[in-house]
Amino acid sequence: MLIKSAVFKISAPDLKHCPKSTLPEFAFIGRSNVGKSSLINMLTNKKGLAKTSSTPGKTKLINFFTMDDSWNLVDLPGYGYAKVAKIDKKEFNKAVIDYLQKRDNLTCVFVLIDCRREPQPMDIEFVNWIGNSGIPFVLVFTKTDKISPNQLKNNIEVFMDKLKESWEELPKYFSTSVSTKAGKEDLLNFIEKLIVK
């Protein structure tokens, strides 16, 4: 799939302000500084579509973008900017929790993980929460060009081994790099298959 048109629609502070839409939605979320905005810009071929920043937690609203008038890409606030320790409605962004649990046309969530880091408690806890909530998701390991292929393989295995402590069936995952465009085609093809279903 090649995205020809990527249009910003609206920034919503909470679920009730999210646009009414029947288009399938694909949401992107991750810890601060995981490279979410850069990945979105790479996928859409629009350099400034999602705002990138060296300041953690630049995304504070739920941002909606429409792709080729056929699906919505949703940029969710990172779950690290508030130094959140637990996935809890009082501590986490309630708007994000509401969106993830109640948005009818949410098709899949891409949970971004920095491949260079050892498994972070916040990432593991979020993955466990979203899995237990029955929300469809996949993992996306980012910044794969920053480490060697062997280190990448090892780091992903360590992360998956950590998940095995509480998961019977491990989630699907992708490996990506904004610099080399690695994983771009795989992600877009995955989205396309879900849209066609």
N, C-alpha and C positions, 0 to 999 in steps of 0.2 A: 504494500500500500504506500502511495505517495500522497502526502498532504499538500493540496494546492491552495487551500484557503483556510487561514487560522485567524479568527476574529474574536477579540475580547468582547464579552457581553456585559458582565456586571460583577461587582464585588459585594458580597453579602455578609453582614455581621452575624447572622444566625439563620436557622433553617427556614423560618417563616418569610425571610426576605430573599430566599433562593428563587431563581426564575422558574416559572411553570414550564415544564418541558417533558415531552415524551421520548426525546432522543436518549439512546443509551449513554450512560456517563461512566467515565474512567477517571478515578481520583488518584492523585499522587500525594504521598505523605512521607515524612521521614524526620529524623533528628535534625536540628539546626546544623547548617554547614555541610550537609550530606551531598549537595550539588543538585538539588531538586530543580531550581529555576534553570540552571544550565542544561539539564537533561531535557526539560520541556522545550526549551528553545531549539535544542538539537533535533528533537523529534519533529517539530513543526517547521523547521527551516526558517524560523524567524528569530533573529538574534536578540531583539529586545522585547519579545512577547511577554515573558515572565521576567520580572525585575530581579536581577542578581545583585548581591551585596556581600561584602565581607563582614557585615554586622549580622550576628545570629538573630533569627526570628524576624526577618524583614516582612515575611508574609504573616499578617495578623487577621486577614479576612479570607473568606472562601471565594476564590476567584474562578469565574466561569469563562471558558473559551469554546467557541463552536468551530468544529473542524469539518470543512467541506459540506456544511449544512446537514451532516449525517450523524454526528456524535459530539458529545461535549467532553472536553478535558477540564478537570477540576483541580485547581492548585490549592491544597489545604495547608493551613498553618502547621509549621513544624512542632513536634511535641517536646522540644527541648528548650525553647526560648524562655520559658518561665521557670526553668530549673525544676521541672516536674519530676518527682520521685516515683509517684504511683499513678496508674491510670485510674483516675477517680473523677467523677463529675465536678466535685468541688475544687479539685486541684488542676484538672486538665481543662482544656478549652471546651466548654459545654456545647458550643455551637458545632464543633467537629464531631463530638460524640453523637449529637442529635442527627447530624447529616448522615453519618455512617450507619446509624441504626434505623433511620426512618425514611431515607430518600428512596422512593419506590423504583426509580429508573437507574439506580446505581448498579452498574454491571460488574465492575471489578476495581479493586484498590491495589495500587502499586506501592508497596512498602519499601522505601529506599534504605539501603544499608551501606555504610562506608566500608569497602572491602579491606581497607588498611588496618582497621581497628580490631582488637579482640572483641568477642561478644559483649556488648554493652547491656547492663541490666535493663535500661530503659527500652532498648530495642526488643529484647527478649520478652519483656513484660507486655509491650504493645502487641507483638506478634501473637502471644498467648491470648491476650484480650480479644483481638479481632477474630482469631480462630474460634474461641469459645463463644463469640457472639454470632457465629454462623455467617459472617460477612465474607463474600468471595474475595480472595486476594492472592497476589503472588509477590515474591521477593525480587528486588532489583539491586544487585550489588553494583555500586558506583565507583568511579575513579580507578578502574582496573589497570590503567596504563601506568599508575604510580608504583606498582610493585611487579615483581617477576611472575611469570606464569606459574611456577612452582609454589611461590608464596601465596598467590591467589587461590590455587587449588587447595592448599593447606588451610588457609583462613576460612574458606567456604566450608570445608569439612569440619573445622572446629565449631563454626556457627551452627551447622546442621546437627552436630553431635550434642550441642547444648539444647537444641530444640527436642532432640530425641528423649530427653529427660521427661518430657510431658506430652510428646506427640507420637501417635502410632504411625500415621502417614505424613511424611514431610511435605511441605508446600513446594510448588513449582518455583523455580528461580531463573533469573536472567543475569548476565554479566554485561556491564556497559562501561563505555568510556566516551566522554564528550570530545576529547582530543582526537581520538582515532575513529570515532563514529561506531565503535564496536557495540553490537547489540541493538543498534537502531532498527535494522530490518527485522530482526527477531521480534522486538516489541510491537512494531507496527503490524506485522503479520498476525501476531497473537490477538491484537485488538480487532483487526479485520475479520478474523474467524468468529469472534464473539458477536460482532455486529451482524454478520451474515446469518447466524443461527436463528 
